[in-house]
Amino acid sequence: MSPFRRSMTLLATYLRPQWKQTLVMAVLLLASIGLQLINPQILRYFIDTTVAHRLSSALVWSALLFLAISVLNQAASVVSAYLCEKVAWTATNQLRADLLAHILTLDLAFHKSHTPGELIERIDGDVNVLSNFFSRFIVHMLFHVLLLLGMLIALTYTNWILGITMGLYCLIVVVILTWMRRPSPARWVIADQARADFFGFLGESFTSIEDVRANGGMRYVWQRFYSRFQYWFSTTCYAGWSGGTPWIVSRTLFTLGGILGLVLGAYLWSIGLASPGTVYLIFTYTTLLMQPLDQIQWELRGFQQAEACIQRIDTLFKTTSTLRDGPGAMPEPGAVSITFEQVSFGYTDDNMTVHEVSFHLPEEHVLGIVGHTGAGKTTLARLLFRMQDPQAGVISLGGVPLTQMQLQDLRKRVSFITQDVQLFNATVRDNLTFFNYTISDETILAVLHDVGLQTWYETMPQGLETRMSSGGGGLSAGEAQLLAFARAFLNEPDVVMLDEASSRLDPVTEQMIERAVEKLFTRRTGIVIAHRLATIQRASDILVMENGRIIELGPRAALAADPTSHFARLLQQDSGAVHA
C-alpha cells in the first residue's frame, strides 16, 4: 500500500465516527468561501458608487452589509476552527488508545529493545503531529482549492483575459512547489526517530538516576544528552530546510502574483475596460488568490511530516507479538501440576540461556530453584508466565500446554511476584486490585489483615480511597512486598511464583511475611526462586541450575541430607557466609 493510501486509510478509520461534525465543519468552510468572494464585490460597488454619486443611502446599506458579512465570516471561521480541534483531539486520542493497547500486547523481546521514553514519544509525539493532519488536511485542502477556483471564476467573470492569465500563473506555482517538496518525507522519518531516541534516553536516565548519581555518571549523561539533542536538532533542521527553499520561492511567486494582478488591473483601467472599483476588485482577488496557494503549500508540508509519522505508526501496528493465543483449553480448577519437557530458550537463536530443561512438579508442591546469578532461574519463571515462548520443548499446566491456553486465562491462574513492586499514582484500592472494581471492600480489608498490612492500612487518612504515588510515598520495602502478596491473594491464582521476593528484606521483616507466604502457598502449587537458601525452607523439592541447565533435582530433605549433593554444598556455603 502506498504512503498516500495508508494516510487516507488511517484518516478514514478515525474520522468516520465523527462524520457529522466533519460535515458541519465542511459546510461552515464552504459558507466562508462564499462570504469571502462576496465582500470584494460589495467594496467594488461601494467605490464605484462613491466615485459616481458621492454619499447616498445605498452606500450606507452596502457598508452595513459588508460589516455583517465580515462578522458572519469571522464567526464561521471560529466555529469551524473549534470543530477542527475537537475532531482532531477525539480522533488522535482514539489513535493513542489503540497504539497503547497494541504495545501492551507485544512480547518481552519488543519491550527489551525499546525504551519506555521512546514508546511514549511514539504514542504521543507522532500522534501530536497527526492532529493537524486529522483536523485540517482534507477539509482545509478542499476549502482552499474551492476558494482558489471560486476566485479564478470571479476573475474570469470580470475579464476572461484576467481569469486565464491568473489561472495559468496559479498552475505554474502549484507545479513548481509540488516538485520542490518531493524529498521531504524520508527526512522527517529520520528526524522523528531522532526525537524518539532522545526522549527514550531521557526516560532511561531518569529511571536510573540513583545509580547515575551514586557512581559519578552525571558527566556521561550530560554528554549523551547533548549529543542526542544535537542529532535531533540537526536532523530536524535538515528536514525543515527541505521546505526552506520552497518557502522562499513561494514568497517570491506570491509577491509576483500580486504585482501581476495590479498591473493587469491598471492596464484594463487604462484602456477603459475597468472602473476604479473593478481595479480594486482585481487587486483584492489576486492578493486573496495567493492565500489559498500559500495555505495549500503549507498543508502539503504538514502532510509530508504527517506521512513520516504515519509510516512509523504503521510500522508499530505491523509489529506483532510472537505470542499467540491458543484455542482456549484450560486445566481443571484448583492447584495444578507444572511440567517442562526438553525446554530450550534464548533471547537470540545463537545465545541460548536455557538448555533442554525437563522436570515435573505435582500439584500443591513447592519447588525451590537455586543457582548462581545468570543460571537461568528467572527465565524459567518468565517462560511459565508466558512472557516469551521457548524455541524448543513444551511447558504444560495441569497437562495442558501453555500454547493451547488463552493468555488472559493463563495469567489469571498464575501469579508472578518479584522483588520490584510497581505502584501506580492511584488509590490504595486500585493499587491492590489493579483497577478491578468487582472486588468488594470487605474482601480487600480481609486480605490486608491476613498478610499483616492492617497496621499500615490504619495510617491511611482516607482508607482505600487514599491516593498513593508511583514512587511509593513512604512505603517500606517490607510493606511493598506485603502489598504484592495482597495482590496475589485478591487474584486467587492456582500457581504462585516468587522471584527473589524477599531478597531486599531484613531478617525481622522477612519473618513478618513468613505467615503470609505460608498462607499464600496453601492449596496452591508454588515456585520460589532465591539466592538466600533460608527463603526456600518451605519448598518440598529443589532444582539446582547452572549455565541454563539442571544439574540437580530432588526432594529438599533428601538433597540436604546428602553431603555429596550440590544443594548440600550450597547450604554449607550459605551457612558459612552467614557466620562470617
Phi, psi and omega per residue, in radians:
M1 nan 2.322 -3.117
S2 -1.204 2.742 3.113
P3 -0.983 -0.679 -3.126
F4 -1.135 -0.738 -3.140
R5 -1.165 -0.643 3.071
R6 -1.081 -0.726 3.137
S7 -1.097 -0.780 -3.131
M8 -1.174 -0.625 3.112
T9 -1.139 -0.787 3.108
L10 -1.096 -0.725 3.134
L11 -1.078 -0.825 -3.115
A12 -1.113 -0.674 -3.093
T13 -1.064 -0.749 -3.021
Y14 -1.704 -0.246 3.081
L15 -1.661 -0.356 -3.094
R16 -0.985 -0.737 3.115
P17 -1.127 -0.272 -3.096
Q18 -1.958 0.540 -3.020
W19 -1.112 -0.531 -3.130
K20 -1.155 -0.828 3.124
Q21 -1.152 -0.652 3.103
T22 -1.116 -0.669 3.120
L23 -1.138 -0.775 3.094
V24 -1.050 -0.731 3.121
M25 -1.066 -0.734 3.136
A26 -1.135 -0.709 3.131
V27 -1.104 -0.761 3.126
L28 -1.097 -0.699 3.128
L29 -1.177 -0.648 3.084
L30 -1.147 -0.682 3.084
A31 -1.103 -0.674 3.118
S32 -1.107 -0.614 3.093
I33 -1.059 -0.852 -3.136
G34 -1.058 -0.731 -3.135
L35 -1.148 -0.669 3.123
Q36 -1.190 -0.506 3.118
L37 -1.388 -0.491 -3.087
I38 -1.345 -0.715 -3.016
N39 -1.001 -0.756 3.083
P40 -1.081 -0.550 3.086
Q41 -1.130 -0.677 3.104
I42 -1.141 -0.722 3.129
L43 -1.160 -0.629 3.081
R44 -1.085 -0.802 3.098
Y45 -1.042 -0.747 -3.118
F46 -1.064 -0.803 -3.108
I47 -1.147 -0.857 -3.108
D48 -1.108 -0.672 3.132
T49 -1.202 -0.672 3.114
T50 -1.102 -0.753 -3.140
V51 -1.134 -0.677 -3.032
A52 -1.502 -0.711 -2.960
H53 -2.168 0.087 -3.091
R54 1.058 -2.733 -3.068
L55 -1.253 2.382 3.098
S56 -2.666 2.947 3.134
S57 -1.105 -0.555 3.126
A58 -1.076 -0.622 3.121
L59 -1.170 -0.663 3.119
V60 -1.104 -0.793 3.140
W61 -1.142 -0.657 3.121
S62 -1.174 -0.630 3.100
A63 -1.154 -0.748 3.106
L64 -1.103 -0.703 3.114
L65 -1.107 -0.711 3.113
F66 -1.061 -0.782 3.124
L67 -1.115 -0.733 -3.126
A68 -1.102 -0.769 3.128
I69 -1.141 -0.671 3.101
S70 -1.070 -0.756 3.122
V71 -1.124 -0.776 3.129
L72 -1.074 -0.724 3.132
N73 -1.109 -0.709 3.124
Q74 -1.158 -0.722 3.125
A75 -1.101 -0.745 3.113
A76 -1.093 -0.657 3.135
S77 -1.159 -0.737 -3.129
V78 -1.132 -0.832 -3.113
V79 -1.129 -0.742 -3.139
S80 -1.149 -0.632 3.097
A81 -1.132 -0.705 3.090
Y82 -1.089 -0.811 3.129
L83 -1.105 -0.656 3.100
C84 -1.016 -0.847 -3.118
E85 -1.157 -0.688 -3.141
K86 -1.132 -0.782 3.110
V87 -1.080 -0.740 -3.101
A88 -1.102 -0.827 -3.085
W89 -1.224 -0.652 3.092
T90 -1.098 -0.786 -3.124
A91 -1.174 -0.809 -3.080
T92 -1.252 -0.536 3.064
N93 -1.136 -0.671 3.073
Q94 -1.149 -0.671 3.099
L95 -1.127 -0.722 3.082
R96 -1.033 -0.783 -3.133
A97 -1.079 -0.730 3.135
D98 -1.151 -0.700 3.105
L99 -1.110 -0.775 3.139
L100 -1.093 -0.802 3.130
A101 -1.045 -0.681 3.135
H102 -1.175 -0.773 -3.114
I103 -1.099 -0.645 -3.128
L104 -1.177 -0.334 3.110
T105 -1.513 -0.192 -3.077
L106 -1.345 2.679 -3.008
D107 -1.358 3.088 -3.050
L108 -1.136 -0.552 -3.140
A109 -1.062 -0.692 3.109
F110 -1.110 -0.805 -3.076
H111 -1.230 -0.439 3.066
K112 -1.283 -0.453 -3.107
S113 -1.664 -0.034 3.108
H114 -2.330 2.232 -3.139
T115 -1.304 2.701 3.087
P116 -0.999 -0.695 3.139
G117 -1.082 -0.697 3.114
E118 -1.114 -0.746 -3.119
L119 -1.177 -0.641 3.082
I120 -1.077 -0.749 3.135
E121 -1.158 -0.616 3.112
R122 -1.150 -0.726 -3.103
I123 -1.267 -0.726 -3.034
D124 -1.722 -0.858 -3.056
G125 -1.117 -0.875 -3.139
D126 -1.103 -0.698 -3.109
V127 -1.217 -0.591 3.072
N128 -1.049 -0.689 3.103
V129 -1.089 -0.595 -3.108
L130 -1.301 -0.295 -3.069
S131 -1.028 -0.710 3.093
N132 -1.149 -0.689 3.120
F133 -1.101 -0.777 -3.123
F134 -1.153 -0.706 -3.004
S135 -1.462 -0.456 -2.924
R136 -2.173 -0.559 -2.874
F137 -0.987 -1.043 -3.034
I138 -1.154 -0.944 -3.061
V139 -1.155 -0.772 -3.099
H140 -1.254 -0.625 3.056
M141 -1.080 -0.771 3.102
L142 -1.081 -0.732 -3.136
F143 -1.047 -0.867 -3.078
H144 -1.220 -0.602 3.081
V145 -1.141 -0.781 3.128
L146 -1.155 -0.671 3.098
L147 -1.101 -0.709 3.111
L148 -1.078 -0.810 3.134
L149 -1.133 -0.691 3.139
G150 -1.080 -0.725 3.130
M151 -1.206 -0.662 3.088
L152 -1.127 -0.681 3.097
I153 -1.130 -0.738 3.132
A154 -1.112 -0.689 3.103
L155 -1.176 -0.671 3.106
T156 -1.141 -0.685 3.111
Y157 -1.116 -0.629 3.109
T158 -1.201 -0.822 3.097
N159 -2.791 2.157 -3.030
W160 -1.112 -0.578 3.098
I161 -1.120 -0.744 3.125
L162 -1.076 -0.791 -3.124
G163 -1.083 -0.800 -3.123
I164 -1.151 -0.740 -3.118
T165 -1.083 -0.851 -3.113
M166 -1.228 -0.557 3.087
G167 -1.109 -0.790 3.104
L168 -1.115 -0.677 -3.139
Y169 -1.123 -0.748 3.105
C170 -1.094 -0.708 3.124
L171 -1.068 -0.754 3.117
I172 -1.084 -0.752 3.141
V173 -1.074 -0.811 -3.116
V174 -1.089 -0.771 -3.127
V175 -1.092 -0.777 -3.118
I176 -1.111 -0.841 -3.091
L177 -1.187 -0.666 3.111
T178 -1.111 -0.746 -3.140
W179 -1.132 -0.646 -3.075
M180 -1.296 -0.294 -3.060
R181 -1.740 0.165 -3.057
R182 -1.084 -0.689 -2.999
P183 -1.460 0.058 -2.948
S184 -1.212 -0.769 -2.975
P185 -0.950 -0.769 -3.120
A186 -1.068 -0.623 3.135
R187 -1.193 -0.632 3.128
W188 -1.236 -0.552 3.068
V189 -1.044 -0.787 3.128
I190 -1.131 -0.764 -3.135
A191 -1.116 -0.721 -3.139
D192 -1.168 -0.650 3.090
Q193 -1.174 -0.649 3.079
A194 -1.102 -0.674 3.090
R195 -1.116 -0.775 3.127
A196 -1.110 -0.714 3.118
D197 -1.117 -0.657 3.133
F198 -1.097 -0.835 -3.137
F199 -1.240 -0.507 3.024
G200 -1.103 -0.722 3.087
F201 -1.116 -0.717 3.115
L202 -1.065 -0.807 3.126
G203 -1.050 -0.745 3.116
E204 -1.101 -0.715 -3.131
S205 -1.163 -0.745 -3.141
F206 -1.163 -0.637 -3.133
T207 -1.129 -0.632 -3.069
S208 -1.827 0.481 -3.017
I209 -1.077 -0.616 -3.127
E210 -1.156 -0.795 3.134
D211 -1.150 -0.663 -3.134
V212 -1.090 -0.813 -3.129
R213 -1.191 -0.732 -3.071
A214 -1.155 -0.511 -3.053
N215 -1.918 0.289 3.051
G216 1.174 0.665 -3.094
G217 -1.681 0.172 -3.073
M218 -1.115 -0.652 3.136
R219 -1.080 -0.745 3.119
Y220 -1.080 -0.775 -3.120
V221 -1.056 -0.776 -3.131
W222 -1.128 -0.706 3.125
Q223 -1.099 -0.785 3.127
R224 -1.175 -0.616 3.103
F225 -1.034 -0.881 -3.097
Y226 -1.176 -0.697 -3.116
S227 -1.168 -0.748 3.131
R228 -1.208 -0.686 3.117
F229 -1.147 -0.688 3.119
Q230 -1.081 -0.712 3.129
Y231 -1.155 -0.739 3.091
W232 -1.064 -0.803 -3.122
F233 -1.078 -0.801 -3.073
S234 -1.180 -0.722 3.136
T235 -1.203 -0.618 3.102
T236 -1.198 -0.726 3.086
C237 -1.086 -0.722 -3.140
Y238 -1.089 -0.740 3.106
A239 -1.178 -0.693 3.130
G240 -1.191 -0.631 3.131
W241 -1.129 -0.403 3.092
S242 -1.120 -0.359 3.063
G243 -1.756 -0.062 -3.112
G244 -1.201 -0.837 3.135
T245 -1.086 -0.822 3.062
P246 -1.012 -0.614 3.140
W247 -1.134 -0.776 3.131
I248 -1.105 -0.780 3.135
V249 -1.098 -0.739 -3.120
S250 -1.117 -0.721 3.100
R251 -1.015 -0.735 -3.130
T252 -1.151 -0.790 -3.127
L253 -1.133 -0.669 -3.136
F254 -1.190 -0.678 3.093
T255 -1.120 -0.753 3.101
L256 -1.109 -0.594 3.096
G257 -1.109 -0.745 3.097
G258 -1.123 -0.715 3.109
I259 -1.118 -0.718 3.126
L260 -1.059 -0.749 3.107
G261 -1.101 -0.728 3.136
L262 -1.143 -0.718 3.140
V263 -1.138 -0.764 3.130
L264 -1.109 -0.715 3.124
G265 -1.107 -0.765 3.128
A266 -1.127 -0.671 3.122
Y267 -1.127 -0.794 3.140
L268 -1.122 -0.617 3.100
W269 -1.196 -0.661 -3.092
S270 -1.166 -0.509 -3.137
I271 -1.715 0.166 3.037
G272 1.435 0.256 -3.138
L273 -1.694 0.025 -3.116
A274 -2.573 2.421 3.065
S275 -1.501 2.963 3.084
P276 -0.980 -0.691 3.105
G277 -1.112 -0.670 3.126
T278 -1.174 -0.661 3.083
V279 -1.071 -0.751 3.098
Y280 -1.089 -0.740 3.135
L281 -1.043 -0.775 3.138
I282 -1.097 -0.788 -3.136
F283 -1.108 -0.737 3.136
T284 -1.110 -0.828 -3.130
Y285 -1.100 -0.746 -3.132
T286 -1.188 -0.578 3.055
T287 -1.200 -0.801 3.092
L288 -1.130 -0.509 -3.133
L289 -1.069 -0.535 -3.141
M290 -1.311 -0.429 -3.138
Q291 -1.121 -0.848 3.062
P292 -1.035 -0.689 3.110
L293 -1.096 -0.715 3.119
D294 -1.103 -0.812 -3.129
Q295 -1.155 -0.660 3.130
I296 -1.089 -0.743 -3.127
Q297 -1.193 -0.567 3.069
W298 -1.250 -0.651 3.077
E299 -1.094 -0.667 3.106
L300 -1.150 -0.665 3.094
R301 -1.130 -0.772 3.096
G302 -1.111 -0.614 3.114
F303 -1.131 -0.670 -3.140
Q304 -1.160 -0.685 3.092
Q305 -1.193 -0.717 3.094
A306 -1.120 -0.637 3.127
E307 -1.067 -0.673 3.097
A308 -1.127 -0.724 3.112
C309 -1.165 -0.675 3.129
I310 -1.110 -0.665 3.093
Q311 -1.073 -0.739 3.139
R312 -1.215 -0.700 3.101
I313 -1.159 -0.706 3.113
D314 -1.089 -0.714 3.092
T315 -1.086 -0.697 3.131
L316 -1.147 -0.755 3.116
F317 -1.124 -0.569 -3.135
K318 -1.369 -0.239 3.066
T319 -1.283 2.083 -3.073
T320 -2.000 2.688 3.118
S321 -1.309 2.534 3.048
T322 -1.312 -0.233 3.121
L323 -1.485 2.305 3.139
R324 -2.153 2.391 3.058
D325 -1.114 2.441 3.053
G326 -1.461 -3.086 -3.116
P327 -1.199 -0.259 3.073
G328 1.993 0.282 3.084
A329 -1.142 2.520 -3.123
M330 -2.449 2.481 3.030
P331 -1.242 2.930 3.127
E332 -1.094 2.580 3.123
P333 -1.047 2.652 -3.136
G334 1.836 -3.096 3.136
A335 -1.019 2.419 -3.057
V336 -2.231 2.761 3.073
S337 -1.414 2.785 3.112
I338 -2.175 2.271 -3.116
T339 -2.301 2.239 2.976
F340 -1.926 2.225 3.141
E341 -2.150 1.864 3.075
Q342 0.859 0.854 -3.060
V343 -1.492 2.221 3.056
S344 -2.259 2.434 -3.102
F345 -2.621 2.526 3.015
G346 -2.605 2.554 3.115
Y347 -1.196 -0.389 2.939
T348 -2.316 2.688 -3.061
D349 -1.117 -0.451 -3.105
D350 -1.706 0.150 3.135
N351 -2.467 1.367 -3.091
M352 -1.346 2.374 3.131
T353 -1.842 -0.319 3.085
V354 -2.257 2.293 -3.034
H355 -2.145 1.965 2.946
E356 0.804 0.946 -3.133
V357 -1.461 2.236 3.106
S358 -2.395 2.256 3.006
F359 -2.871 2.831 3.104
H360 -2.279 2.177 3.115
L361 -1.962 1.982 -3.132
P362 -1.137 2.809 3.121
E363 -1.093 2.559 3.132
E364 1.150 0.234 2.995
H365 -1.690 2.732 3.104
V366 -2.063 2.164 -3.123
L367 -1.819 2.201 3.032
G368 -1.714 2.180 -3.137
I369 -1.904 2.119 -3.107
V370 -2.218 2.888 -3.127
G371 2.679 2.904 -3.132
H372 -1.213 2.863 3.098
T373 -1.005 2.326 -3.137
G374 1.497 0.133 -3.115
A375 -1.314 -0.324 3.127
G376 1.927 0.227 -3.069
K377 -1.125 -0.924 -3.120
T378 -1.142 -0.551 3.118
T379 -1.060 -0.674 3.099
L380 -1.067 -0.740 3.139
A381 -1.131 -0.710 3.133
R382 -1.156 -0.625 3.097
L383 -1.178 -0.684 3.114
L384 -1.179 -0.633 3.095
F385 -1.365 -0.108 3.132
R386 1.039 0.828 2.917
M387 -1.288 -0.493 3.023
Q388 -2.564 2.825 3.119
D389 -1.827 2.537 3.105
P390 -1.233 2.697 3.067
Q391 -1.281 -0.431 -3.139
A392 -2.585 2.686 3.099
G393 1.637 3.060 -3.078
V394 -2.314 2.368 3.030
I395 -1.980 2.231 -3.078
S396 -2.155 2.593 3.073
L397 -2.130 1.963 -3.092
G398 1.069 0.560 -3.141
G399 1.461 -0.047 -3.132
V400 -1.815 2.100 3.105
P401 -1.018 2.463 -3.123
L402 -1.032 -0.577 -3.113
T403 -1.209 -0.207 3.087
Q404 -1.595 -0.089 -3.078
M405 -1.783 2.691 2.968
Q406 -1.277 2.390 -3.110
L407 -0.991 -0.729 -3.123
Q408 -1.105 -0.709 3.134
D409 -1.198 -0.715 3.127
L410 -1.022 -0.789 -3.030
R411 -1.375 -0.156 2.942
K412 -1.397 -0.444 -3.102
R413 -1.567 -0.338 -3.056
V414 -2.122 2.317 3.074
S415 -2.011 2.324 -3.073
F416 -2.107 1.942 -3.083
I417 -1.953 2.156 -3.142
T418 -1.961 3.087 3.106
Q419 -1.332 -0.313 3.120
D420 -1.683 1.774 -3.103
V421 -1.601 2.042 -3.117
Q422 -1.565 2.228 3.106
L423 -1.946 2.751 -3.132
F424 -1.986 2.682 3.026
N425 -1.373 1.318 -3.024
A426 -2.680 -3.047 -3.101
T427 -1.305 2.909 3.073
V428 -1.033 -0.740 3.134
R429 -1.038 -0.818 -3.105
D430 -1.134 -0.643 3.126
N431 -1.204 -0.507 3.123
L432 -1.434 -0.675 -3.013
T433 -1.760 -0.023 -3.049
F434 0.940 0.790 3.022
F435 1.143 0.455 3.048
N436 -1.619 1.795 -3.021
Y437 -1.486 0.073 3.093
T438 -1.468 -0.214 -3.134
I439 -1.447 2.225 -3.059
S440 -1.324 2.762 3.106
D441 -1.094 -0.661 -3.129
E442 -1.062 -0.722 3.127
T443 -1.132 -0.751 -3.132
I444 -1.084 -0.805 -3.104
L445 -1.142 -0.633 3.115
A446 -1.141 -0.699 3.126
V447 -1.178 -0.715 3.100
L448 -1.034 -0.684 3.105
H449 -1.173 -0.724 -3.095
D450 -1.145 -0.642 -3.087
V451 -1.553 -0.062 3.092
G452 1.592 0.389 3.132
L453 -1.793 0.233 -3.097
Q454 -1.099 -0.760 -3.139
T455 -1.097 -0.741 3.103
W456 -1.109 -0.736 -3.107
Y457 -1.102 -0.609 -3.115
E458 -1.161 -0.269 3.095
T459 -1.525 -0.091 -3.130
M460 -1.365 2.071 -3.044
P461 -1.104 -0.633 3.132
Q462 -1.909 0.347 3.111
G463 1.107 -2.333 -3.118
L464 -1.163 -0.322 -3.136
E465 -1.559 0.006 3.095
T466 -1.139 2.300 -3.128
R467 -1.471 2.408 3.093
M468 -1.938 2.711 3.081
S469 -1.697 2.747 3.138
S470 -1.155 -0.337 3.123
G471 -1.455 -0.120 3.098
G472 1.971 -0.580 3.063
G473 0.996 0.813 3.090
G474 1.547 0.020 3.117
L475 -1.257 2.199 3.128
S476 -1.291 2.912 3.141
A477 -1.065 -0.698 3.122
G478 -1.154 -0.750 3.123
E479 -1.137 -0.670 3.098
A480 -1.111 -0.675 3.127
Q481 -1.179 -0.709 3.086
L482 -1.118 -0.624 3.085
L483 -1.095 -0.672 3.089
A484 -1.129 -0.670 3.080
F485 -1.122 -0.687 3.123
A486 -1.073 -0.687 3.081
R487 -1.021 -0.756 -3.130
A488 -1.129 -0.741 3.099
F489 -1.009 -0.771 -3.090
L490 -1.192 -0.464 3.132
N491 -1.401 -0.289 3.123
E492 0.887 1.024 -3.128
P493 -1.386 2.910 3.059
D494 -1.740 -0.356 3.102
V495 -2.244 2.302 3.125
V496 -2.123 2.245 3.066
M497 -2.041 2.256 3.071
L498 -1.969 2.070 -3.127
D499 -1.893 1.704 -3.131
E500 0.928 0.647 -2.965
A501 -1.191 -0.328 3.140
S502 -2.095 0.324 -3.044
S503 -1.188 -0.432 -3.076
R504 -1.765 0.164 -3.066
L505 -1.734 2.532 3.051
D506 -1.313 2.826 -3.065
P507 -0.977 -0.675 -3.131
V508 -1.128 -0.826 3.133
T509 -1.143 -0.622 3.135
E510 -1.114 -0.657 3.091
Q511 -1.148 -0.547 -3.135
M512 -1.134 -0.544 -3.084
I513 -1.652 -0.025 -3.138
E514 -1.018 -0.780 -3.107
R515 -1.101 -0.704 3.126
A516 -1.136 -0.710 -3.123
V517 -1.186 -0.718 3.132
E518 -1.061 -0.717 3.114
K519 -1.219 -0.576 -3.140
L520 -1.103 -0.601 -3.123
F521 -1.500 -0.103 -3.130
T522 -1.110 2.170 -3.138
R523 1.006 0.530 3.070
R524 -2.342 2.722 3.006
T525 -1.525 2.391 -3.050
G526 -2.318 2.660 3.016
I527 -2.295 2.253 3.128
V528 -2.105 2.109 3.085
I529 -1.831 2.177 -3.042
A530 -2.673 2.580 2.913
H531 -1.535 -0.703 3.141
R532 -1.435 2.002 -3.004
L533 -1.218 -0.331 3.111
A534 -1.114 -0.408 -3.089
T535 -1.406 -0.070 -3.132
I536 -2.034 0.455 3.135
Q537 -1.141 -0.472 -3.141
R538 -1.431 -0.100 -3.110
A539 -1.219 2.389 3.081
S540 -1.502 -0.472 -3.129
D541 -2.302 2.692 -3.129
I542 -2.195 2.390 3.053
L543 -2.169 2.115 -3.132
V544 -1.823 2.225 -3.117
M545 -2.030 2.614 3.052
E546 -2.672 2.178 -3.136
N547 0.947 0.690 3.056
G548 1.386 0.175 -3.121
R549 -2.192 2.664 3.031
I550 -1.426 2.129 3.104
I551 -1.878 -0.175 3.110
E552 -2.850 2.460 -3.135
L553 -2.678 2.260 3.117
G554 3.037 3.127 3.097
P555 -1.068 2.464 -3.062
R556 -1.088 -0.783 -3.097
A557 -1.095 -0.722 -3.120
A558 -1.177 -0.734 -3.140
L559 -1.177 -0.665 3.137
A560 -1.163 -0.570 -3.113
A561 -1.407 -0.260 -3.115
D562 -1.620 1.878 -3.069
P563 -1.159 -0.270 3.136
T564 -1.565 -0.087 -3.089
S565 -1.356 2.686 3.067
H566 -1.091 -0.683 -3.107
F567 -1.110 -0.713 3.128
A568 -1.104 -0.710 3.116
R569 -1.144 -0.654 3.081
L570 -1.121 -0.662 3.103
L571 -1.113 -0.716 3.117
Q572 -1.120 -0.740 3.119
Q573 -1.123 -0.730 -3.132
D574 -1.130 -0.710 3.127
S575 -1.151 -0.690 3.110
G576 -1.134 -0.673 3.130
A577 -1.143 -0.660 -3.134
V578 -1.157 -0.792 -3.129
H579 -1.175 -0.564 3.112
A580 -1.130 nan nan
